[in-house]
Amino acid sequence: MPKPDREKYSDSDVETAWVDKPPVLNSTVTLVDYDPEWPALYEREAARIRQVLGDTVVLMEHVGSTSVPGLCAKPIIDIMLVVPDSDDEDAYVPQLEAAGYRLTIREPDWERHRAFKGPDTNVNLHVYSPDTKEIERYRVFRDRLRSNQEDRELYAATKRQLAARKWKYIQNYADAKNDVVDEIMGRALGRPVSRRGAAPPTEHDQYDGFAADYAEHARRNPYQELYDRPAILRLAGDLDGRTVLDVGCAAGHLTAALADRGADVIGLDGSPAMVDVAKREFGDRARFQQGDLTEPLAFADGEFDLVTASLVLHYLEDWGPVLAEFRRVLRPGGALVMSVHHPEDWHWFDRPDYFRREQVTDQFQLGGREVDVRFYRRPLSQTFGALRESGFTVDVIDEPMPLPECREISPRAYASLTTAPRFLYFRAFTPEA
């Protein structure tokens, strides 16, 4: 499934976020030693912003590396400005522009973020609404670096190492620091945080702890509502009167859509909490039950015309047993329609070996908190090979486009989905009798 929170930016992400064309670096990053004048530069800018915006300023703080005494930094003053509603640009953008600030970045889909450059000082002015989690993240990270010499030195060393590499956009350099930022944030919050390290399995399904939050997220998330679910339904074809097993049904949104098209559907999920959520909302349209995909399925041979598996198989290390079960419960000539993470995900997580099947850990932002989600990534050859070895004949391999309305509803998601791979889709058939 897609990451709900901010992730590493593709070129199209960067280009979409910038109001005009983003400046291309194509070089190394210049870092300088800490300058004791930086706090004074911040105070000067803060006073000017308060004079311009008055009571519109809810909160303003000096953040980023220039706010940490002794830390090397790009000589740019980062300012966090909180206004009552950052989406209400009329309330602050004209006033700032009249004072010489220039709106450079607009990201309504990510924390309702806007950014400005200063009129006569190298400033990054980041604007948020009061409910953003970034306020606390900025503070926690800054204060940890101010108070902990070991983490401050670790961050400085990492920055210098990465700054020596060539980057197309400065955002690419910022994204490359995610791992060390997560590590330091984890210590500051008293818990380990890792984007890549494999976590031990839990006794219950990992979604049990945030089922309701995920259900609400999945309802309107453009990657699911405008991309994944439409792609699955298109590959499924005519559903009138067909029997369907929707595995990994989560909160039941795809299951309900299948039923609305005339199918007799059973939604199956490993998380009891997810099944409860699905029953409450869609129990009048389909049947839902809990089931472990690592165990034999509790259905008769040839019971279904179609099995759908939307963004679920990448949670399993070994596909052989579950694909064999899909083939068993499908009638002869029955179809499997599934989506998984695109094999390109090795770049998303900076993995060194494309050909390795390995477990990685991602972080989702759900319900105002960060949760770890583990899954397995693998190369395309293993994905296709598992289907073939299980007796399926692959009819379609697809890399679809989002629905056209995604362009207006979520421009950033639209730009990403139409220029870079995200999920990979298969339609495969069992042998005819």
TILUM-976473 format. One record per residue (C-alpha): residue in one letter; residue number from 1; y, z negated, x. Coordinates in Angstrom, 1 decimal. Last residue first. Layout:
<rs>
R code pos     c2     c3     c1
R    a NUM      Y      Z      X
...
</rs>
This chain:
<rs>
R code pos     c2     c3     c1
R    a 433  -28.2   17.0  -10.6
R    e 432  -24.8   17.9   -9.3
R    p 431  -23.9   16.3   -6.0
R    t 430  -21.1   13.6   -6.0
R    f 429  -17.5   14.9   -5.9
R    a 428  -14.5   14.1   -3.7
R    r 427  -10.8   14.0   -4.4
R    f 426   -8.9   12.6   -1.4
R    y 425   -5.3   11.4   -0.8
R    l 424   -3.5   10.2    2.3
R    f 423   -0.6    7.8    2.2
R    r 422    2.8    7.7    4.1
R    p 421    3.4   10.9    6.0
R    a 420    7.0   11.7    6.9
R    t 419    9.7   14.1    5.5
R    t 418    9.4   14.0    1.7
R    l 417    8.3   10.4    1.4
R    s 416   11.0    9.1    3.7
R    a 415   13.9   11.0    2.0
R    y 414   12.6   10.0   -1.4
R    a 413   12.2    6.3   -0.4
R    r 412   15.8    6.4    0.9
R    p 411   17.2    8.1   -2.2
R    s 410   15.6    5.6   -4.6
R    i 409   16.3    6.3   -8.2
R    e 408   18.1    9.6   -7.7
R    r 407   15.7   11.4   -5.4
R    c 406   12.7    9.6   -7.0
R    e 405   13.4   11.6  -10.1
R    p 404   11.7   14.6   -8.4
R    l 403    8.3   12.8   -8.4
R    p 402    7.1   12.0   -4.9
R    m 401    5.5   14.7   -2.7
R    p 400    1.8   14.8   -2.0
R    e 399   -0.3   14.7    1.2
R    d 398   -3.6   15.9   -0.2
R    i 397   -7.2   16.4    0.9
R    v 396   -9.0   18.1   -2.0
R    d 395  -12.6   18.9   -2.8
R    v 394  -14.5   16.6   -0.4
R    t 393  -18.2   16.7   -1.1
R    f 392  -19.6   13.2   -1.2
R    g 391  -23.0   12.2    0.2
R    s 390  -22.0    8.9    1.9
R    e 389  -22.0   10.6    5.3
R    r 388  -19.4   13.0    4.1
R    l 387  -17.1   10.3    2.7
R    a 386  -17.4    8.2    5.9
R    g 385  -16.7   11.2    8.1
R    f 384  -13.5   12.0    6.3
R    t 383  -12.1    8.6    7.0
R    q 382  -13.6    8.3   10.5
R    s 381  -12.2   11.7   11.5
R    l 380   -8.8   10.8   10.1
R    p 379   -8.4    7.9   12.5
R    r 378   -8.7    4.2   11.4
R    r 377   -6.4    1.4   10.2
R    y 376   -7.9   -1.8    8.8
R    f 375   -5.9   -4.2    6.5
R    r 374   -4.3   -7.6    6.6
R    v 373   -1.4   -8.8    4.4
R    d 372    0.9  -11.6    5.6
R    v 371    3.5  -12.9    3.1
R    e 370    7.2  -13.3    3.5
R    r 369    9.1  -15.1    0.7
R    g 368   11.8  -14.2   -1.8
R    g 367    9.3  -13.2   -4.5
R    l 366    7.6  -10.7   -2.3
R    q 365    8.6   -9.6    1.2
R    f 364    5.5   -8.1    2.8
R    q 363    4.4   -8.6    6.4
R    d 362    1.7   -6.5    8.0
R    t 361   -1.4   -7.6    9.9
R    v 360   -3.7   -5.2   11.8
R    q 359   -7.4   -4.7   11.8
R    e 358   -8.9   -2.0   14.0
R    r 357  -10.6    1.3   14.0
R    r 356   -9.7    2.9   17.3
R    f 355   -9.0    6.6   17.6
R    y 354   -5.2    6.3   17.6
R    d 353   -5.2    4.0   20.6
R    p 352   -2.0    2.2   21.7
R    r 351   -0.9    0.8   18.3
R    d 350    2.8    0.8   17.8
R    f 349    2.4   -0.5   14.2
R    w 348    4.0    2.4   12.3
R    h 347    2.7    4.8   15.0
R    w 346   -0.9    3.9   14.3
R    d 345   -0.1    4.4   10.6
R    e 344   -0.3    8.2   11.1
R    p 343   -3.9    7.8    9.8
R    h 342   -2.2    7.8    6.3
R    h 341   -2.9    4.6    4.4
R    v 340   -5.4    5.1    1.7
R    s 339   -5.6    7.0   -1.6
R    m 338   -8.6    7.7   -3.7
R    v 337  -10.1   10.0   -6.3
R    l 336  -13.9    9.9   -6.6
R    a 335  -15.5   12.4   -9.0
R    g 334  -18.7   12.7  -10.9
R    g 333  -21.0   15.7  -10.4
R    p 332  -24.1   13.6  -11.0
R    r 331  -22.9   10.5  -12.8
R    l 330  -21.0    7.9  -10.7
R    v 329  -22.3    4.4  -10.4
R    r 328  -24.5    5.3   -7.4
R    r 327  -21.8    7.4   -5.6
R    f 326  -19.3    4.5   -5.8
R    e 325  -22.0    2.2   -4.5
R    a 324  -22.7    4.4   -1.5
R    l 323  -18.9    4.5   -0.9
R    v 322  -18.9    0.7   -1.0
R    p 321  -21.7    0.4    1.5
R    g 320  -20.4    3.0    4.0
R    w 319  -16.7    2.0    4.0
R    d 318  -16.9   -0.6    6.7
R    e 317  -13.7   -2.4    7.7
R    l 316  -12.4   -2.9    4.2
R    y 315   -8.8   -3.4    3.3
R    h 314   -8.2    0.3    4.0
R    l 313  -10.3    1.0    0.9
R    v 312   -7.7   -0.3   -1.6
R    l 311   -4.7    2.0   -1.8
R    s 310   -5.7    3.5   -5.1
R    a 309   -9.4    3.7   -5.6
R    t 308  -10.3    5.8   -8.7
R    v 307  -13.9    6.3   -9.8
R    l 306  -14.6    9.0  -12.3
R    d 305  -17.3   10.0  -14.8
R    f 304  -18.8    6.5  -14.8
R    e 303  -22.2    4.9  -15.7
R    g 302  -24.4    7.0  -13.4
R    d 301  -26.4    4.1  -12.2
R    a 300  -25.6    0.9  -14.1
R    f 299  -22.7   -1.4  -13.2
R    a 298  -22.4   -4.8  -11.4
R    l 297  -21.3   -3.3   -8.1
R    p 296  -23.2   -4.3   -5.0
R    e 295  -21.2   -6.6   -2.7
R    t 294  -18.4   -5.8   -0.2
R    l 293  -16.3   -4.5   -3.1
R    d 292  -16.2   -8.0   -4.6
R    g 291  -15.6   -8.0   -8.4
R    q 290  -13.3   -9.5  -10.9
R    q 289  -13.1   -8.0  -14.4
R    f 288  -10.6   -6.0  -16.5
R    r 287  -11.1   -4.0  -19.7
R    a 286   -8.4   -1.6  -20.8
R    r 285   -5.6   -1.1  -23.3
R    d 284   -5.2   -4.5  -25.0
R    g 283   -5.8   -6.3  -21.8
R    f 282   -2.8   -4.7  -20.2
R    e 281   -0.3   -7.5  -19.6
R    r 280   -2.4  -10.7  -19.8
R    k 279   -5.5   -9.0  -18.5
R    a 278   -3.8   -7.5  -15.5
R    v 277   -2.3  -10.9  -14.5
R    d 276   -5.7  -12.6  -14.8
R    v 275   -7.3   -9.9  -12.8
R    m 274   -4.7  -10.4  -10.0
R    a 273   -5.4  -14.1   -9.9
R    p 272   -9.2  -13.5   -9.7
R    s 271   -8.6  -11.3   -6.7
R    g 270  -11.4   -8.8   -5.9
R    d 269  -10.3   -6.3   -8.4
R    l 268  -12.0   -4.1  -11.0
R    g 267  -10.3   -2.3  -13.9
R    i 266  -12.6   -0.8  -16.5
R    v 265  -11.4    2.3  -18.2
R    d 264  -12.2    4.4  -21.3
R    a 263   -9.9    7.4  -20.6
R    g 262   -7.5    8.9  -23.1
R    r 261   -4.4    9.4  -21.0
R    d 260   -3.0    6.0  -21.8
R    a 259   -6.2    4.5  -20.4
R    l 258   -5.5    6.1  -17.0
R    a 257   -1.9    4.7  -17.1
R    a 256   -3.2    1.3  -18.0
R    t 255   -5.6    1.2  -15.0
R    l 254   -2.8    2.5  -12.8
R    h 253   -0.6   -0.5  -13.8
R    g 252   -3.4   -3.0  -13.8
R    a 251   -2.0   -5.9  -11.6
R    a 250   -4.4   -5.1   -8.8
R    c 249   -6.8   -2.3   -9.8
R    g 248   -8.7   -2.4   -6.6
R    v 247  -11.4   -0.3   -8.3
R    d 246  -10.5    1.8  -11.3
R    l 245  -13.8    2.7  -12.9
R    v 244  -13.4    5.5  -15.4
R    t 243  -15.3    6.8  -18.4
R    r 242  -13.9   10.1  -19.7
R    g 241  -12.9   10.7  -23.3
R    d 240   -9.6   12.4  -22.4
R    l 239   -9.1   12.1  -18.7
R    d 238   -8.1   15.7  -17.8
R    g 237   -7.1   15.7  -14.1
R    a 236   -7.9   12.8  -11.7
R    l 235   -5.9   14.6   -8.9
R    r 234   -2.8   14.4  -11.0
R    l 233   -3.3   10.8  -12.0
R    i 232   -3.8    9.7   -8.4
R    a 231   -0.6   11.5   -7.3
R    p 230    1.4   10.1  -10.2
R    r 229    0.2    6.5   -9.2
R    d 228    1.0    6.9   -5.5
R    y 227    4.5    8.5   -5.6
R    l 226    7.0    7.6   -8.3
R    e 225    5.6    4.2   -9.5
R    q 224    3.8    3.3   -6.3
R    y 223    6.2    4.2   -3.5
R    p 222    9.1    3.8   -6.0
R    n 221    8.3    0.1   -6.5
R    r 220    9.0   -0.5  -10.1
R    r 219    5.9   -2.2  -11.5
R    a 218    4.3   -2.8   -8.2
R    h 217    6.9   -5.5   -7.3
R    e 216    6.4   -7.4  -10.6
R    a 215    2.6   -7.4  -10.0
R    y 214    3.1   -8.4   -6.4
R    d 213    5.1  -11.5   -7.4
R    a 212    2.5  -12.5  -10.0
R    a 211   -0.4  -12.1   -7.6
R    f 210    1.2  -14.0   -4.7
R    g 209   -1.5  -16.5   -3.5
R    d 208   -4.5  -14.6   -4.9
R    y 207   -3.6  -11.5   -3.0
R    q 206   -5.5  -12.5    0.1
R    d 205   -8.8  -12.6   -1.7
R    h 204  -10.4  -16.0   -1.4
R    e 203  -12.2  -17.6    1.6
R    t 202   -9.7  -16.2    4.1
R    p 201  -10.5  -13.8    6.9
R    p 200   -9.1  -14.5   10.4
R    a 199   -5.9  -12.8   11.2
R    a 198   -5.7   -9.6   13.4
R    g 197   -2.6   -9.5   15.5
R    r 196   -0.2   -6.7   14.7
R    r 195    3.0   -7.8   12.9
R    s 194    2.6  -11.5   13.9
R    v 193    4.2  -14.7   12.6
R    p 192    3.0  -18.1   13.7
R    r 191    4.5  -21.1   11.8
R    g 190    7.1  -23.7   12.5
R    l 189   10.0  -21.8   11.2
R    a 188   11.7  -21.5   14.6
R    r 187    8.3  -20.7   16.2
R    g 186    7.7  -17.9   13.7
R    m 185   11.3  -16.6   14.1
R    i 184   10.6  -16.3   17.9
R    e 183    7.4  -14.3   17.3
R    d 182    9.0  -12.2   14.6
R    v 181   11.9  -11.3   16.9
R    v 180    9.5  -10.5   19.7
R    d 179    7.6   -8.1   17.5
R    n 178   10.6   -6.5   15.8
R    k 177   12.4   -5.6   19.1
R    a 176   11.2   -2.0   18.9
R    d 175   13.1   -1.7   15.6
R    a 174   16.4   -2.3   17.3
R    y 173   15.7    0.3   19.9
R    n 172   14.8    2.8   17.2
R    q 171   18.0    1.9   15.4
R    i 170   20.0    2.9   18.5
R    y 169   18.9    6.4   17.8
R    k 168   17.0    8.9   20.0
R    w 167   15.9    6.2   22.4
R    k 166   15.4    6.3   26.2
R    r 165   13.8    3.2   27.8
R    a 164   15.7    0.8   30.0
R    a 163   17.0   -1.1   26.9
R    l 162   13.4   -2.0   26.1
R    q 161   12.9   -4.0   29.3
R    r 160   16.3   -5.5   29.1
R    k 159   15.8   -6.6   25.5
R    t 158   12.4   -8.1   26.2
R    a 157   13.8  -10.1   29.1
R    a 156   16.7  -11.3   27.0
R    y 155   14.4  -12.3   24.1
R    l 154   12.1  -14.2   26.4
R    e 153   15.1  -15.9   28.1
R    r 152   16.5  -17.1   24.7
R    d 151   13.0  -18.2   23.6
R    e 150   12.7  -20.4   26.7
R    q 149   16.3  -21.7   26.4
R    n 148   15.9  -22.9   22.9
R    s 147   19.1  -24.1   21.1
R    r 146   21.3  -21.1   20.9
R    l 145   18.3  -18.7   20.5
R    r 144   16.9  -20.8   17.6
R    d 143   20.4  -21.0   16.0
R    r 142   20.8  -17.2   16.1
R    f 141   17.3  -16.6   14.6
R    v 140   17.6  -19.2   11.9
R    r 139   21.1  -18.0   10.9
R    y 138   20.4  -14.3   10.8
R    r 137   17.2  -14.9    8.9
R    e 136   18.9  -17.3    6.4
R    i 135   21.5  -14.7    5.5
R    e 134   18.9  -11.9    5.6
R    k 133   17.1  -13.4    2.6
R    t 132   19.7  -11.8    0.3
R    d 131   20.8  -13.7   -2.8
R    p 130   24.5  -14.0   -1.8
R    s 129   25.1  -10.2   -1.6
R    y 128   25.3   -8.5    1.8
R    v 127   27.8   -6.8    4.1
R    h 126   27.2   -6.2    7.8
R    l 125   30.3   -5.7    9.9
R    n 124   29.3   -4.1   13.2
R    v 123   32.4   -4.4   15.5
R    n 122   33.6   -2.6   18.6
R    t 121   37.3   -3.6   18.2
R    d 120   40.2   -1.5   17.0
R    p 119   39.3   -0.5   13.4
R    g 118   35.9   -2.1   13.1
R    k 117   32.7   -0.3   12.1
R    f 116   31.3   -1.0    8.7
R    a 115   27.8   -1.7    7.3
R    r 114   26.4   -2.0    3.8
R    h 113   23.1   -3.7    2.7
R    r 112   21.8   -4.0   -0.8
R    e 111   18.9   -5.9    0.7
R    w 110   17.2   -2.5    1.4
R    d 109   17.4   -0.1   -1.5
R    p 108   21.2   -0.2   -1.6
R    e 107   21.3    0.9    2.0
R    r 106   24.8    2.3    2.8
R    i 105   25.8    2.7    6.5
R    t 104   29.0    3.8    8.1
R    l 103   31.9    2.5    6.0
R    r 102   35.0    2.6    8.3
R    y 101   37.3   -0.4    8.7
R    g 100   41.0    0.5    9.2
R    a  99   42.7   -2.1    6.9
R    a  98   42.8    0.5    4.1
R    e  97   39.1    0.9    4.6
R    l  96   38.5   -2.8    4.1
R    q  95   40.5   -2.9    0.9
R    p  94   38.8    0.3   -0.5
R    v  93   35.3   -1.1    0.3
R    y  92   35.8   -4.6   -1.2
R    a  91   35.6   -4.8   -5.0
R    d  90   35.1   -1.1   -5.5
R    e  89   31.8   -1.4   -3.6
R    d  88   30.1   -3.4   -6.3
R    d  87   26.6   -3.1   -4.7
R    s  86   27.6   -5.8   -2.3
R    d  85   28.0   -8.3   -5.2
R    p  84   29.7  -11.6   -4.7
R    v  83   30.5  -10.9   -1.0
R    v  82   28.7  -12.1    2.1
R    l  81   29.9  -10.9    5.5
R    m  80   27.7  -11.1    8.6
R    i  79   29.6  -10.1   11.7
R    d  78   28.0   -8.5   14.8
R    i  77   30.5   -8.1   17.7
R    i  76   29.4   -5.2   19.9
R    p  75   29.2   -5.4   23.7
R    k  74   25.4   -4.7   23.7
R    a  73   24.0   -8.1   24.6
R    c  72   23.0  -10.5   27.4
R    l  71   22.6  -14.1   26.2
R    g  70   24.4  -17.0   27.8
R    p  69   26.2  -18.2   24.7
R    v  68   24.5  -16.7   21.5
R    s  67   27.0  -15.1   19.1
R    t  66   27.1  -11.9   21.1
R    s  65   23.4  -11.5   20.4
R    g  64   23.6  -11.2   16.7
R    v  63   25.6  -13.4   14.3
R    h  62   29.2  -14.5   13.8
R    e  61   29.6  -15.8   10.3
R    m  60   31.3  -15.0    7.0
R    l  59   30.6  -16.4    3.5
R    v  58   31.8  -15.8    0.0
R    v  57   34.6  -13.5    1.0
R    t  56   36.0  -12.0   -2.2
R    d  55   38.4  -14.9   -2.3
R    g  54   40.7  -13.2    0.2
R    l  53   39.6   -9.7    1.1
R    v  52   42.2   -8.4    3.5
R    q  51   43.3  -11.8    4.9
R    r  50   39.7  -12.9    5.2
R    i  49   38.8   -9.7    7.0
R    r  48   41.7  -10.2    9.5
R    a  47   40.8  -13.8   10.2
R    a  46   37.2  -12.8   10.7
R    e  45   38.2  -10.1   13.2
R    r  44   40.2  -12.5   15.3
R    e  43   37.5  -15.2   15.1
R    y  42   34.9  -12.7   16.3
R    l  41   37.0  -11.5   19.2
R    a  40   37.5  -15.2   20.2
R    p  39   33.7  -15.7   20.1
R    w  38   33.2  -12.7   22.4
R    e  37   35.6  -13.9   25.0
R    p  36   33.0  -15.9   26.8
R    d  35   31.3  -12.6   27.8
R    y  34   27.5  -12.7   28.1
R    d  33   26.1  -10.2   30.5
R    v  32   26.1   -6.5   29.5
R    l  31   23.5   -4.3   27.9
R    t  30   23.7   -0.5   27.8
R    v  29   20.9    1.2   25.9
R    t  28   19.1    4.2   27.4
R    s  27   19.6    7.7   26.3
R    n  26   19.1   10.1   23.4
R    l  25   21.9    8.2   21.5
R    v  24   22.5   10.3   18.4
R    p  23   25.3    9.1   16.2
R    p  22   24.2    9.0   12.6
R    k  21   25.6   11.9   10.4
R    d  20   27.8   10.6    7.7
R    v  19   27.1    7.8    5.2
R    w  18   24.2    6.7    7.4
R    a  17   21.1    5.3    5.6
R    t  16   19.6    8.7    4.9
R    e  15   19.8    9.9    8.5
R    v  14   18.2    6.7    9.7
R    d  13   15.4    6.9    7.2
R    s  12   14.9   10.6    8.0
R    d  11   14.5    9.8   11.7
R    s  10   11.9    7.2   10.7
R    y   9   13.0    3.6   10.5
R    k   8   10.6    0.7   11.3
R    e   7   10.1   -1.3    8.2
R    r   6   12.4   -3.0    5.7
R    d   5   10.5   -4.9    3.0
R    p   4    8.2   -3.6    0.2
R    k   3    5.6   -2.3    2.7
R    p   2    3.6    0.5    1.0
R    m   1    0.0    0.0    0.0
</rs>
